[in-house]
């Protein structure tokens, strides 16, 4: 993770965050207040990171507080004039955390209370993210809790004061308006920009917003991440976007990860997509069930970021290596392609369709898609996923290799063979052939003949 510090007014920023969470508190009949010793505090900070820290802390406080209780957020100055700091606290009157569990609450996927009496389920990852982002600001996040009385979380941040020009520029550039920070997030991001088009696309299927946020934070640096909140929405997103990899939780409402995985692997258009299952269930039976559903890998919670990113990278790299190997193989011997069993049915149908209509100069990608039962976009994504080429490039390579075979067999003149493999003119064929083989068709025949005679 990398911070993007900007000059801003920290107290006002946190005040607006609290104001945005008041509707959530009111729905739970909880009083949410904010008080500060100072009205304004110019500082350099990452707005997105500060938002994540305090939305996580306040949301947790509201989640585990009962009706008619209170959650208070306060800010005060600390440190010295040379090294000033600000302490922002979130205090609740909830059930509190047992002393023996306090040290574990910042561990990934750990929760302070794992008993059946827990009324609200959480991911145990929000506090980890809050701590990590606080430490990136060179700050600290601490907790003091008493069972039956509540908890107090304190974020201490050093105050890096920007100059007046930076503050004025920042204030003129934006005004913080948060109607309801707790509103549900869209399951899909906006259309990727040019910078993200070449990145692998990863679909994260997870019903917990904290976990999705955590995964997006760590995977989004090198990948384009889209999200879905359950297996049913995950299946829709997979059909719409055909990602390079799917990362899915197991236990989700509406449709669990196992069922989604089975449906994806049963779908000829999607079955090539690698799926990694994430779960806290670690028994051998659960692992076998996940693998039987078609999952390509199985990652047990809690997991390290390094392990997650390494496995994701390896699966995507393996798929790309298959693309490259297939691309080289099909260019050399289109009738002798070595492929995985998973892709065999699709490729047999595709290559049969190309082979049957190879001499038809009017062959279009739309017709080819219809012949194999896919839309044009689905065919393009499917062929790209298996071969690393577009359908048009695949047809072109197939035609040129077939032309090479016919030329070596002296099956006709250059003009006759160019028409036989679907080119509209011998001139166009000769140019394409030279680009592919580094020599004109006539020279190709002569050199191959001399080589065979030798």
N, C-alpha and C positions, 0 to 999 in steps of 0.2 A: 504493500500500500504506500502511496505517496501523497503527501499533503500539498494543497494549493492554497497557501496563506494569502489573505487579502486584507487590506485595511478596512475596518468596520467598527461598529459600536456594539460591543459584546453584551452589555446589560440589556440594551434595547432588543437585541437579537433573541436572547433567551426569554425575555418578557413576552415577545410575540410567539415564541414556541409554546410557552405555557398557555397563552391565550388561545392558541389553536387547539389545545387538548382539553379545554374547558367543556366543549360539547360531550366528549367521551365521559368525563367525570360526572356531568349532570345526568347522563343516561344511567350511570351506576349510582346516582344519588350520593355522590362524594363531593366534598368541598375541596377545590383545588385553588391555591393562592400563591402569589409571588410577592416577595418583599426583598428590597435591596438597600444596603447602607449608602450606596452611591447611585445617582440618577443616570449618569453616563460614564462609560469606560471605553475610550478609543483603544483599539488593540489590533494586532495582526493575528488572524486565525483563519482556519478553513471552514467556511459556513456549512458545507455538506457534512463534514466530520462532526462539528459541534451539534448540528441537528440530530445526527444519528446517536450521539452520546446521550443527549438529554431526552430525546423521544423514547429511547430504550429505557432509561432509568425511570422516567415519569410513567410510561405505560406499564412497566412492571409494578410500580407502586400502586397504580390504580387497579391493576389486575388482581392483586392479592390483598386489597383492602375491602372491608365489608361496607354495606350500605350505612349511610349516616356517619361515616368516618371522615377523616381529613388527610389530605396530602399537601404539604407545604414545600415550596421551593424558595430558597433564600440565597442571597449573594452578599459577600463581605470582602473587604480588602485584607491582605495579609502580607507577610514578608517585610522588606525594608524599602526605603526610598531608592536605594541603589538596585535592589533586586525585588521589585514589587510582584505580587501574585494576587490572584483572586480565588476565593473558595466559594463554590456553588454547591449547595446541599439540596438533597431531595429526601424528605422525611415523611414516613407513612406511619399509620397506627394499625398496621396489619398484624398477622400472626407471629411475625418475627422468624428468625432463623436459628436453629439449635447451634450452640457454640462449636460442637464437633463437626458441623457441616459448613461453617462460615468460610473456611479456607478453601473449600472446593467449588464455591459458586462461580468462580471465574474460569473454571475449566470448561472446555467445550462440551456441550450436550450434557452438562451436569445441572441438577436442580437441587435447591435447598431442601425441598420436601418431596420425597418420592413415595410417600404413603398414599393409601387409597382415600384418605381424607382430603387430599388436595382438590380444591374445587375448580381450579383453572389450569389447563395444561399449557406448558411453555416449552420452548426449545432448549433452554439452557445455553443459548449461543449469543443472545443479545448482550449480556453482561461481558462476555469475552470480547465482543466487538467494541463495546464501550470502553473497556480497559485498554485495548490495543490502540484505539484512536486517541485516547487521553495521553498515553505514553508517547505517541508520535508527536504530540504537542509539548513533549518534555514535562508532562504533568503526572499526577497520581490519582488513582481512584481507590478509595478506602470505604469500608463498611463497618458500622457498629450496630449490633442488633441484640435485642432482648426478647426472648420468647414470651408471647402474650402482650407485649407492649408495642413492638414495631421495629422498623429499621431506619438507619440514617446512612445514606450514601453521600460521600463528599468528593467532589472533583476539584483538585487544586491545579491551577494553571498559571504559569509565569506570564506576566503581562509585558509583551513586546509592543511598545507604544510607537505607532506610525507618526510621521510628521503631519502637520496640519493640512498640507496640500493633498496628501493621500486620502485623508479622512473626508475632505470636502469633495474630492473626485468620486469617492465611493458613495457618499451620501447622495450626490446628484445622480449617480448612475442607477441606483436601485432603492426601492422601498420594500421592506419585508412585510408581506401580507400572507398569512396562513389562516385560511378559513377553518380547516379541519385537517391537521397533520395526520390524524388517525384514519382518514378515509381510505377505503380499499385501493390497492395499487392495481394498475392495469396489468394484465397477464402478459402483454406483449409490448415491447418498446416501440418507439417510432422507427420509421424506415431507416436502415443503416446509411450513414454517409459514405463518401468515397473512401475515407480512411479505414472503415471497418469492412468494406466489401470483400477484401482479400483475406480476411481473418476467418478461421474456422467458426462455424455456427454451433453453439451448444444450447440445447434445450434443457432447462432445469425444471423438473416437475416435483413440487414440494408444497404441502399445504401450509407450512409455517412461514410467515413473512420474514421473520428474523433469519431463518436458515437460508431462504432465498437471497436475502440481502447479503449475508455472509459469503455465499457462494459466488454471487455476482461481483462482489468486491474483489475477490481473489482471482476469479477466472476472467473477469472483464478486461484485464490489462492486455491479454494476448488473444482474446476471443470475442466474438459477437454473441452476447448472451440473451436468449429469450426465455420467458417464464410461463409456467402454468401452475394452477393451484391444486389440481388433483389429476387423477389418471384420465378422466374423461376429457378434460380440457387439454391435457398433455397429448392425447391421441389426435385431437383436432389440430393442435399446433404442429405436430409432427407431419400430418398430412398436408398442411398449408405451407410449411417452411422446409421440410425435408432436411433437418439439421445434419451436421457431420457427426454429432454424438449426443446421446441423451443421458442425463444424470437424474435418477429418480429415487424418491423415497419409496418405502414399501407400504406403510400404513397411512392411507389417505381416505377421505370421505368420497362417496359417489363411485369411485373405481380405484382399487388399490394398484400398487406398482406391478404386482405379478400379472394381474389381468391385462393391464395396459401393455406390458411387455409381450404377453402371448399374442395379443391382437396385432401388435406391430410386426412381430416376427412371422405372423401368418399372412401378412399383407405383402404381396410381391413387390409393390412400389416402395415399401419401407424397410423390408427385412434386412437390407444391407447395413442399416444404421447401427453402430455399436451402442449398447446400453449398459450403463454402470448403475447397479442398485446400491442405495445407501440405506443402512438400517442399524438399529441398536440391537436387533435380534441376532444373536451370534451362534445359535446351536447348529449342529451339523445338519439337522433336518431342514432348518430354515435356509441354510446355504444351498442345499440340494434343490429345494423348491425353487429358489431364485434362479439357479442355473438351468433347471428343467423348463422354466418359463421362457428360456431363450436368452437370458442375460449374459453379456460377454464378460462381465467382471462384477465383483461383489465387494463393497467396501464397508467395513464395520465402524460404527460410531463408538467412541470418538476417534477421529482420524486427524492426522496432521495435514496442514496445507501442502507441505512438500510431497507427501504421499499422494494426495488427491491430484495435484497438478501433474505429477510424474505419470500416474496411470492414465489420465486423460490425454496427455501429450503422446504417450506411447501408442494408445489405441488409434489416435488420429494419424500419427506417423505411419503406423502399420498399414492403414487404409491407403494413404498416399503412396507408399511403396508399392502396393498392389496396383494402383493406377499406373505408375511408371513402368512396372514390369509388364503389365498387360498391354500398355501402349507400345512398348518395344516389340512384344511378341506378335501382336496383331499386324504390325507393319512388316514383319519378316515373313510370317506364315499364317495368313488368315484362316486357313483350313486346319491349322494345327495348334489352336489356342489352348493353353493350360489355364484353367480357372478353378475356383473353389466350387464345391458342390452347391453352396448357397446361391451362387449366381448362374448356375448352369442352365436352369429352365428358361430364365429371362434371356440370356445370351443366345441360346439355341433358337428361340423364336425370332429374336432380333436379326441374327445373322442369316437365318433362313429367309426372312423377308427381304433383306438386302440382296442376298444371292439370287433370289428368284427374279428380282426386278433390277438387277445390276445394269442391264443394257438399256433401261428406260431413261432417256434424258429428261423426262418430265417427272421423275421421282422426286417428291417433296418430303420435307420433314413432317409436315402435317399428315400426309398420306401414310408415312411410315409409323407415326404415332397411332393413327387409327388402326393400322394393321395389327399392332401388338396390344391394342386395347388400352392405350394411355392418352392423356391429353399431351399437347406439344410440350408444355412446361414440365409435366411429369417425366416425359421421355428425356428431355434435356437434362433434368436433374439426375435421373436414374443412370443414363449413359455416362454422365460426368462422374457420378459416384463410383461406377464400376471401372471405367476405363481412363478417366482423367481427360477425356476428349469430348467435344461437342458431337452430336449426331452427324452434322454435316462433315466434320473432319474425319469421323469414323468411316462414313460412306466413301469419301474421297480417297482415303488411304486404301480401303478395300478395293476400289476400282483400279487404282494404280498398281497394286500388287498383283491383281488378276491380269492386268495388261502385261506386266513383266513376265508372268507365267506363259501367257499366250505368245508373246514375242519370242521367248526362248524356245517354244515349241514350233515356231514358224507357222502359226495357225492362220496367218494372213498378213496383209501389208499393214504399215503403220496406220494408214487412214482407216482401213477396215476394222482394225482392233480398237482404234479410238472410239468409233461408233459403237462397237460391240460392248464396250464397258461403260457406255452412257455419257460420253462427252459429246458436246454439240458440234465441235469442229476439231479437225486434226491440229490446227495451230494452237488452240487452247490446251489440247491434250499434251502436245510436245513441250509446251512451256511448263505445265504442271509436272510432267514426268522429269524434266531436267531439274526442277527444284527439289523433287523427292529423291532422285537417284544420283544427281550430280553429273548427268550425261544425257544426251538426246536419245530417243528411242532407237534410232538406227545404229548408233554407236553402242548402245546397250546390247543389242543383238550380236554385233560383231565381237565385242569383248567377251561376252559369255561363250560364244562359239569357240573362240581361240582358247579360252580357259578350259573348256571341256575337251578340246582336241589335245591340248597339252597333257 
